[in-house]
Amino acid sequence: MSEEKKDIKIEEKKADEKVKFSLKIEVFDQTEVIPFETTRRGLEEFKRLLDPNKDGREAVLLEELIEEMLSSINKSEIILLSTPLYIDCAPANTIRLMDIISEAVKNGKVTEKKRYLLAIACAGFLEYYHNLLALKMYEQFAKLNGFIWAGGLPIGAAGTYTLYGVTGLIEKIAPLPEEDIRHKIYAEPAKILVEVINAAAENISSGKTIPKEELKKLEVLSMPLEMYINGGNQNWIDWAKRIETEDKLRDKPYEK
């Protein structure tokens, strides 16, 4: 088997505030041209990632960012750690970040004072409880470094909190008891999240941890399972249509 050809070309096409470009990738004997749309800034970042000379510059920048972060921690009484989820755990970058902070605490680079740590874990999975292991890691991190654990917010199907106007459709699929808290989520998904975050901010600013009843508001499924699965399947179909590969959706290139 021949090696992958590292021939990557970027073609730019500007349109108003957004930039359209295509990524041409040659792998083995096949060439794929994949269209993308982003901002000009996003395109520049994409180019930077492909720059073969970026590593040295990034090492210096990373050191500066770490010092800036430690300086901010020293000035702060409340630390907010907001992360995505990697399968069912904290992402590698977040674990590395916690290692850096822990080492700084150990070496006296972080001053001793009363500090709260509030964590938010966001999963793409529908079920909120995929976040619980990551939140336990953040709680342990807080305790090991002398921070007060204020609580962790487990957000499942985080993308659904940007949806509006789906009340009627979802409730037809899964009728709910009148007092079910998901009525509020379906009517305006972001509202309940804002309520919990506001309650968290009010409690922490008053020197309290987040009440368990507030955290429990997030312990729901924000949409019926069948709708989540159908939506995920449709997403694959929509993307395949955009790049004209609908006939390849069920391909199994590595099957012997």
Residue, then its C-alpha position, 0 to 999 in steps of 0.5 A: m500500500s502506498e503512503e498517503k500523499k501530503d498534498i493539501k491545497i486551499e482554494e479561497k472564495k470570499a463572500d461578504e463577511k464569510v469565506k468559502f474555501s475547499l480543501k483538496i486532499e489526495v489520499f492513495d489514488q483518490t482525490e477529494v475536494i471538500p467545501f467549507e464555510t467559515t469566517r476570514r479569521g477561521l480561515e487564517e487559523f486553518k492556514r496557521l495550523l497547516d504552517p510547518n513552522k508553527d511549533g516554535r512560535e506556539a511554544v513561546l505563545l503557550e508559555e505566555l498564556i500559562e503565565e497569564m492564566l496563573s496571574s488571573i487565578n491569583k487575582s480571582e476568588i472564583i474560577l470557572l472551568s467550562t469544557p466539552l466532553y471526550i467520550d466519558c472523560a475530561p479532554a486531554n487538554t483539560i487534564r494537561l491544564m489541571d496538571i499545570i495548575s496543580e504544579a503551580v500550586k505545589n511550587g507556590k506560584v498560586t497564592e493561598k486564599k479562598r477560591y471557588l471552582l465551578a465546572i461546566a461539562c458539555a456533552g454531545f450525547l443526549e444523557y446528562y450523566h455522561n458528564l459525571l465522571a469528568l465532573k468528579m475529576y474536576e471536584q477532585f482537582a479542586k480539593l487537591n489544590g485547596f479550592i472550594w468545590a462549588g459544584g458541577l453543571p452536567i449539560g447533555a445534548a448541549g447543542t439542543y440548548t440553541l434550538y427554539g420553536v420545537t415545542g409542538l413537535i417534541e410534545k407530540i412525540a413524547p407527551l409530558p406531565e404538566e409539571d414536568i420540567r422539560h416543558k420549560i426546556y422544550a419551550e425555550p431550551a436555553k432558558i433553564l440553563v441560564e436559570v441554573i447558571n444565574a443561580a450558581a453565580e448568585n450563590i457563589s458570589s454570596g459565599k455559598t456552593i450551588p444548591k443540589e436542587e439547582l443542579k438537578k434541573l439539568e438532570v433531564l433528557s432535553m429531547p426524546l431519544e428517538m428524536y435525538i437519533n433521527g436528528g443525528n442520522q439526518n445530520w449525516i444525510d444532510w452533510a452527504k448531500r452537501i458534498e455529493t456523497e449520498d451514495k457512499l453513506r453505507d460504504k465499508p472501505y475497511e471491510k475485508 
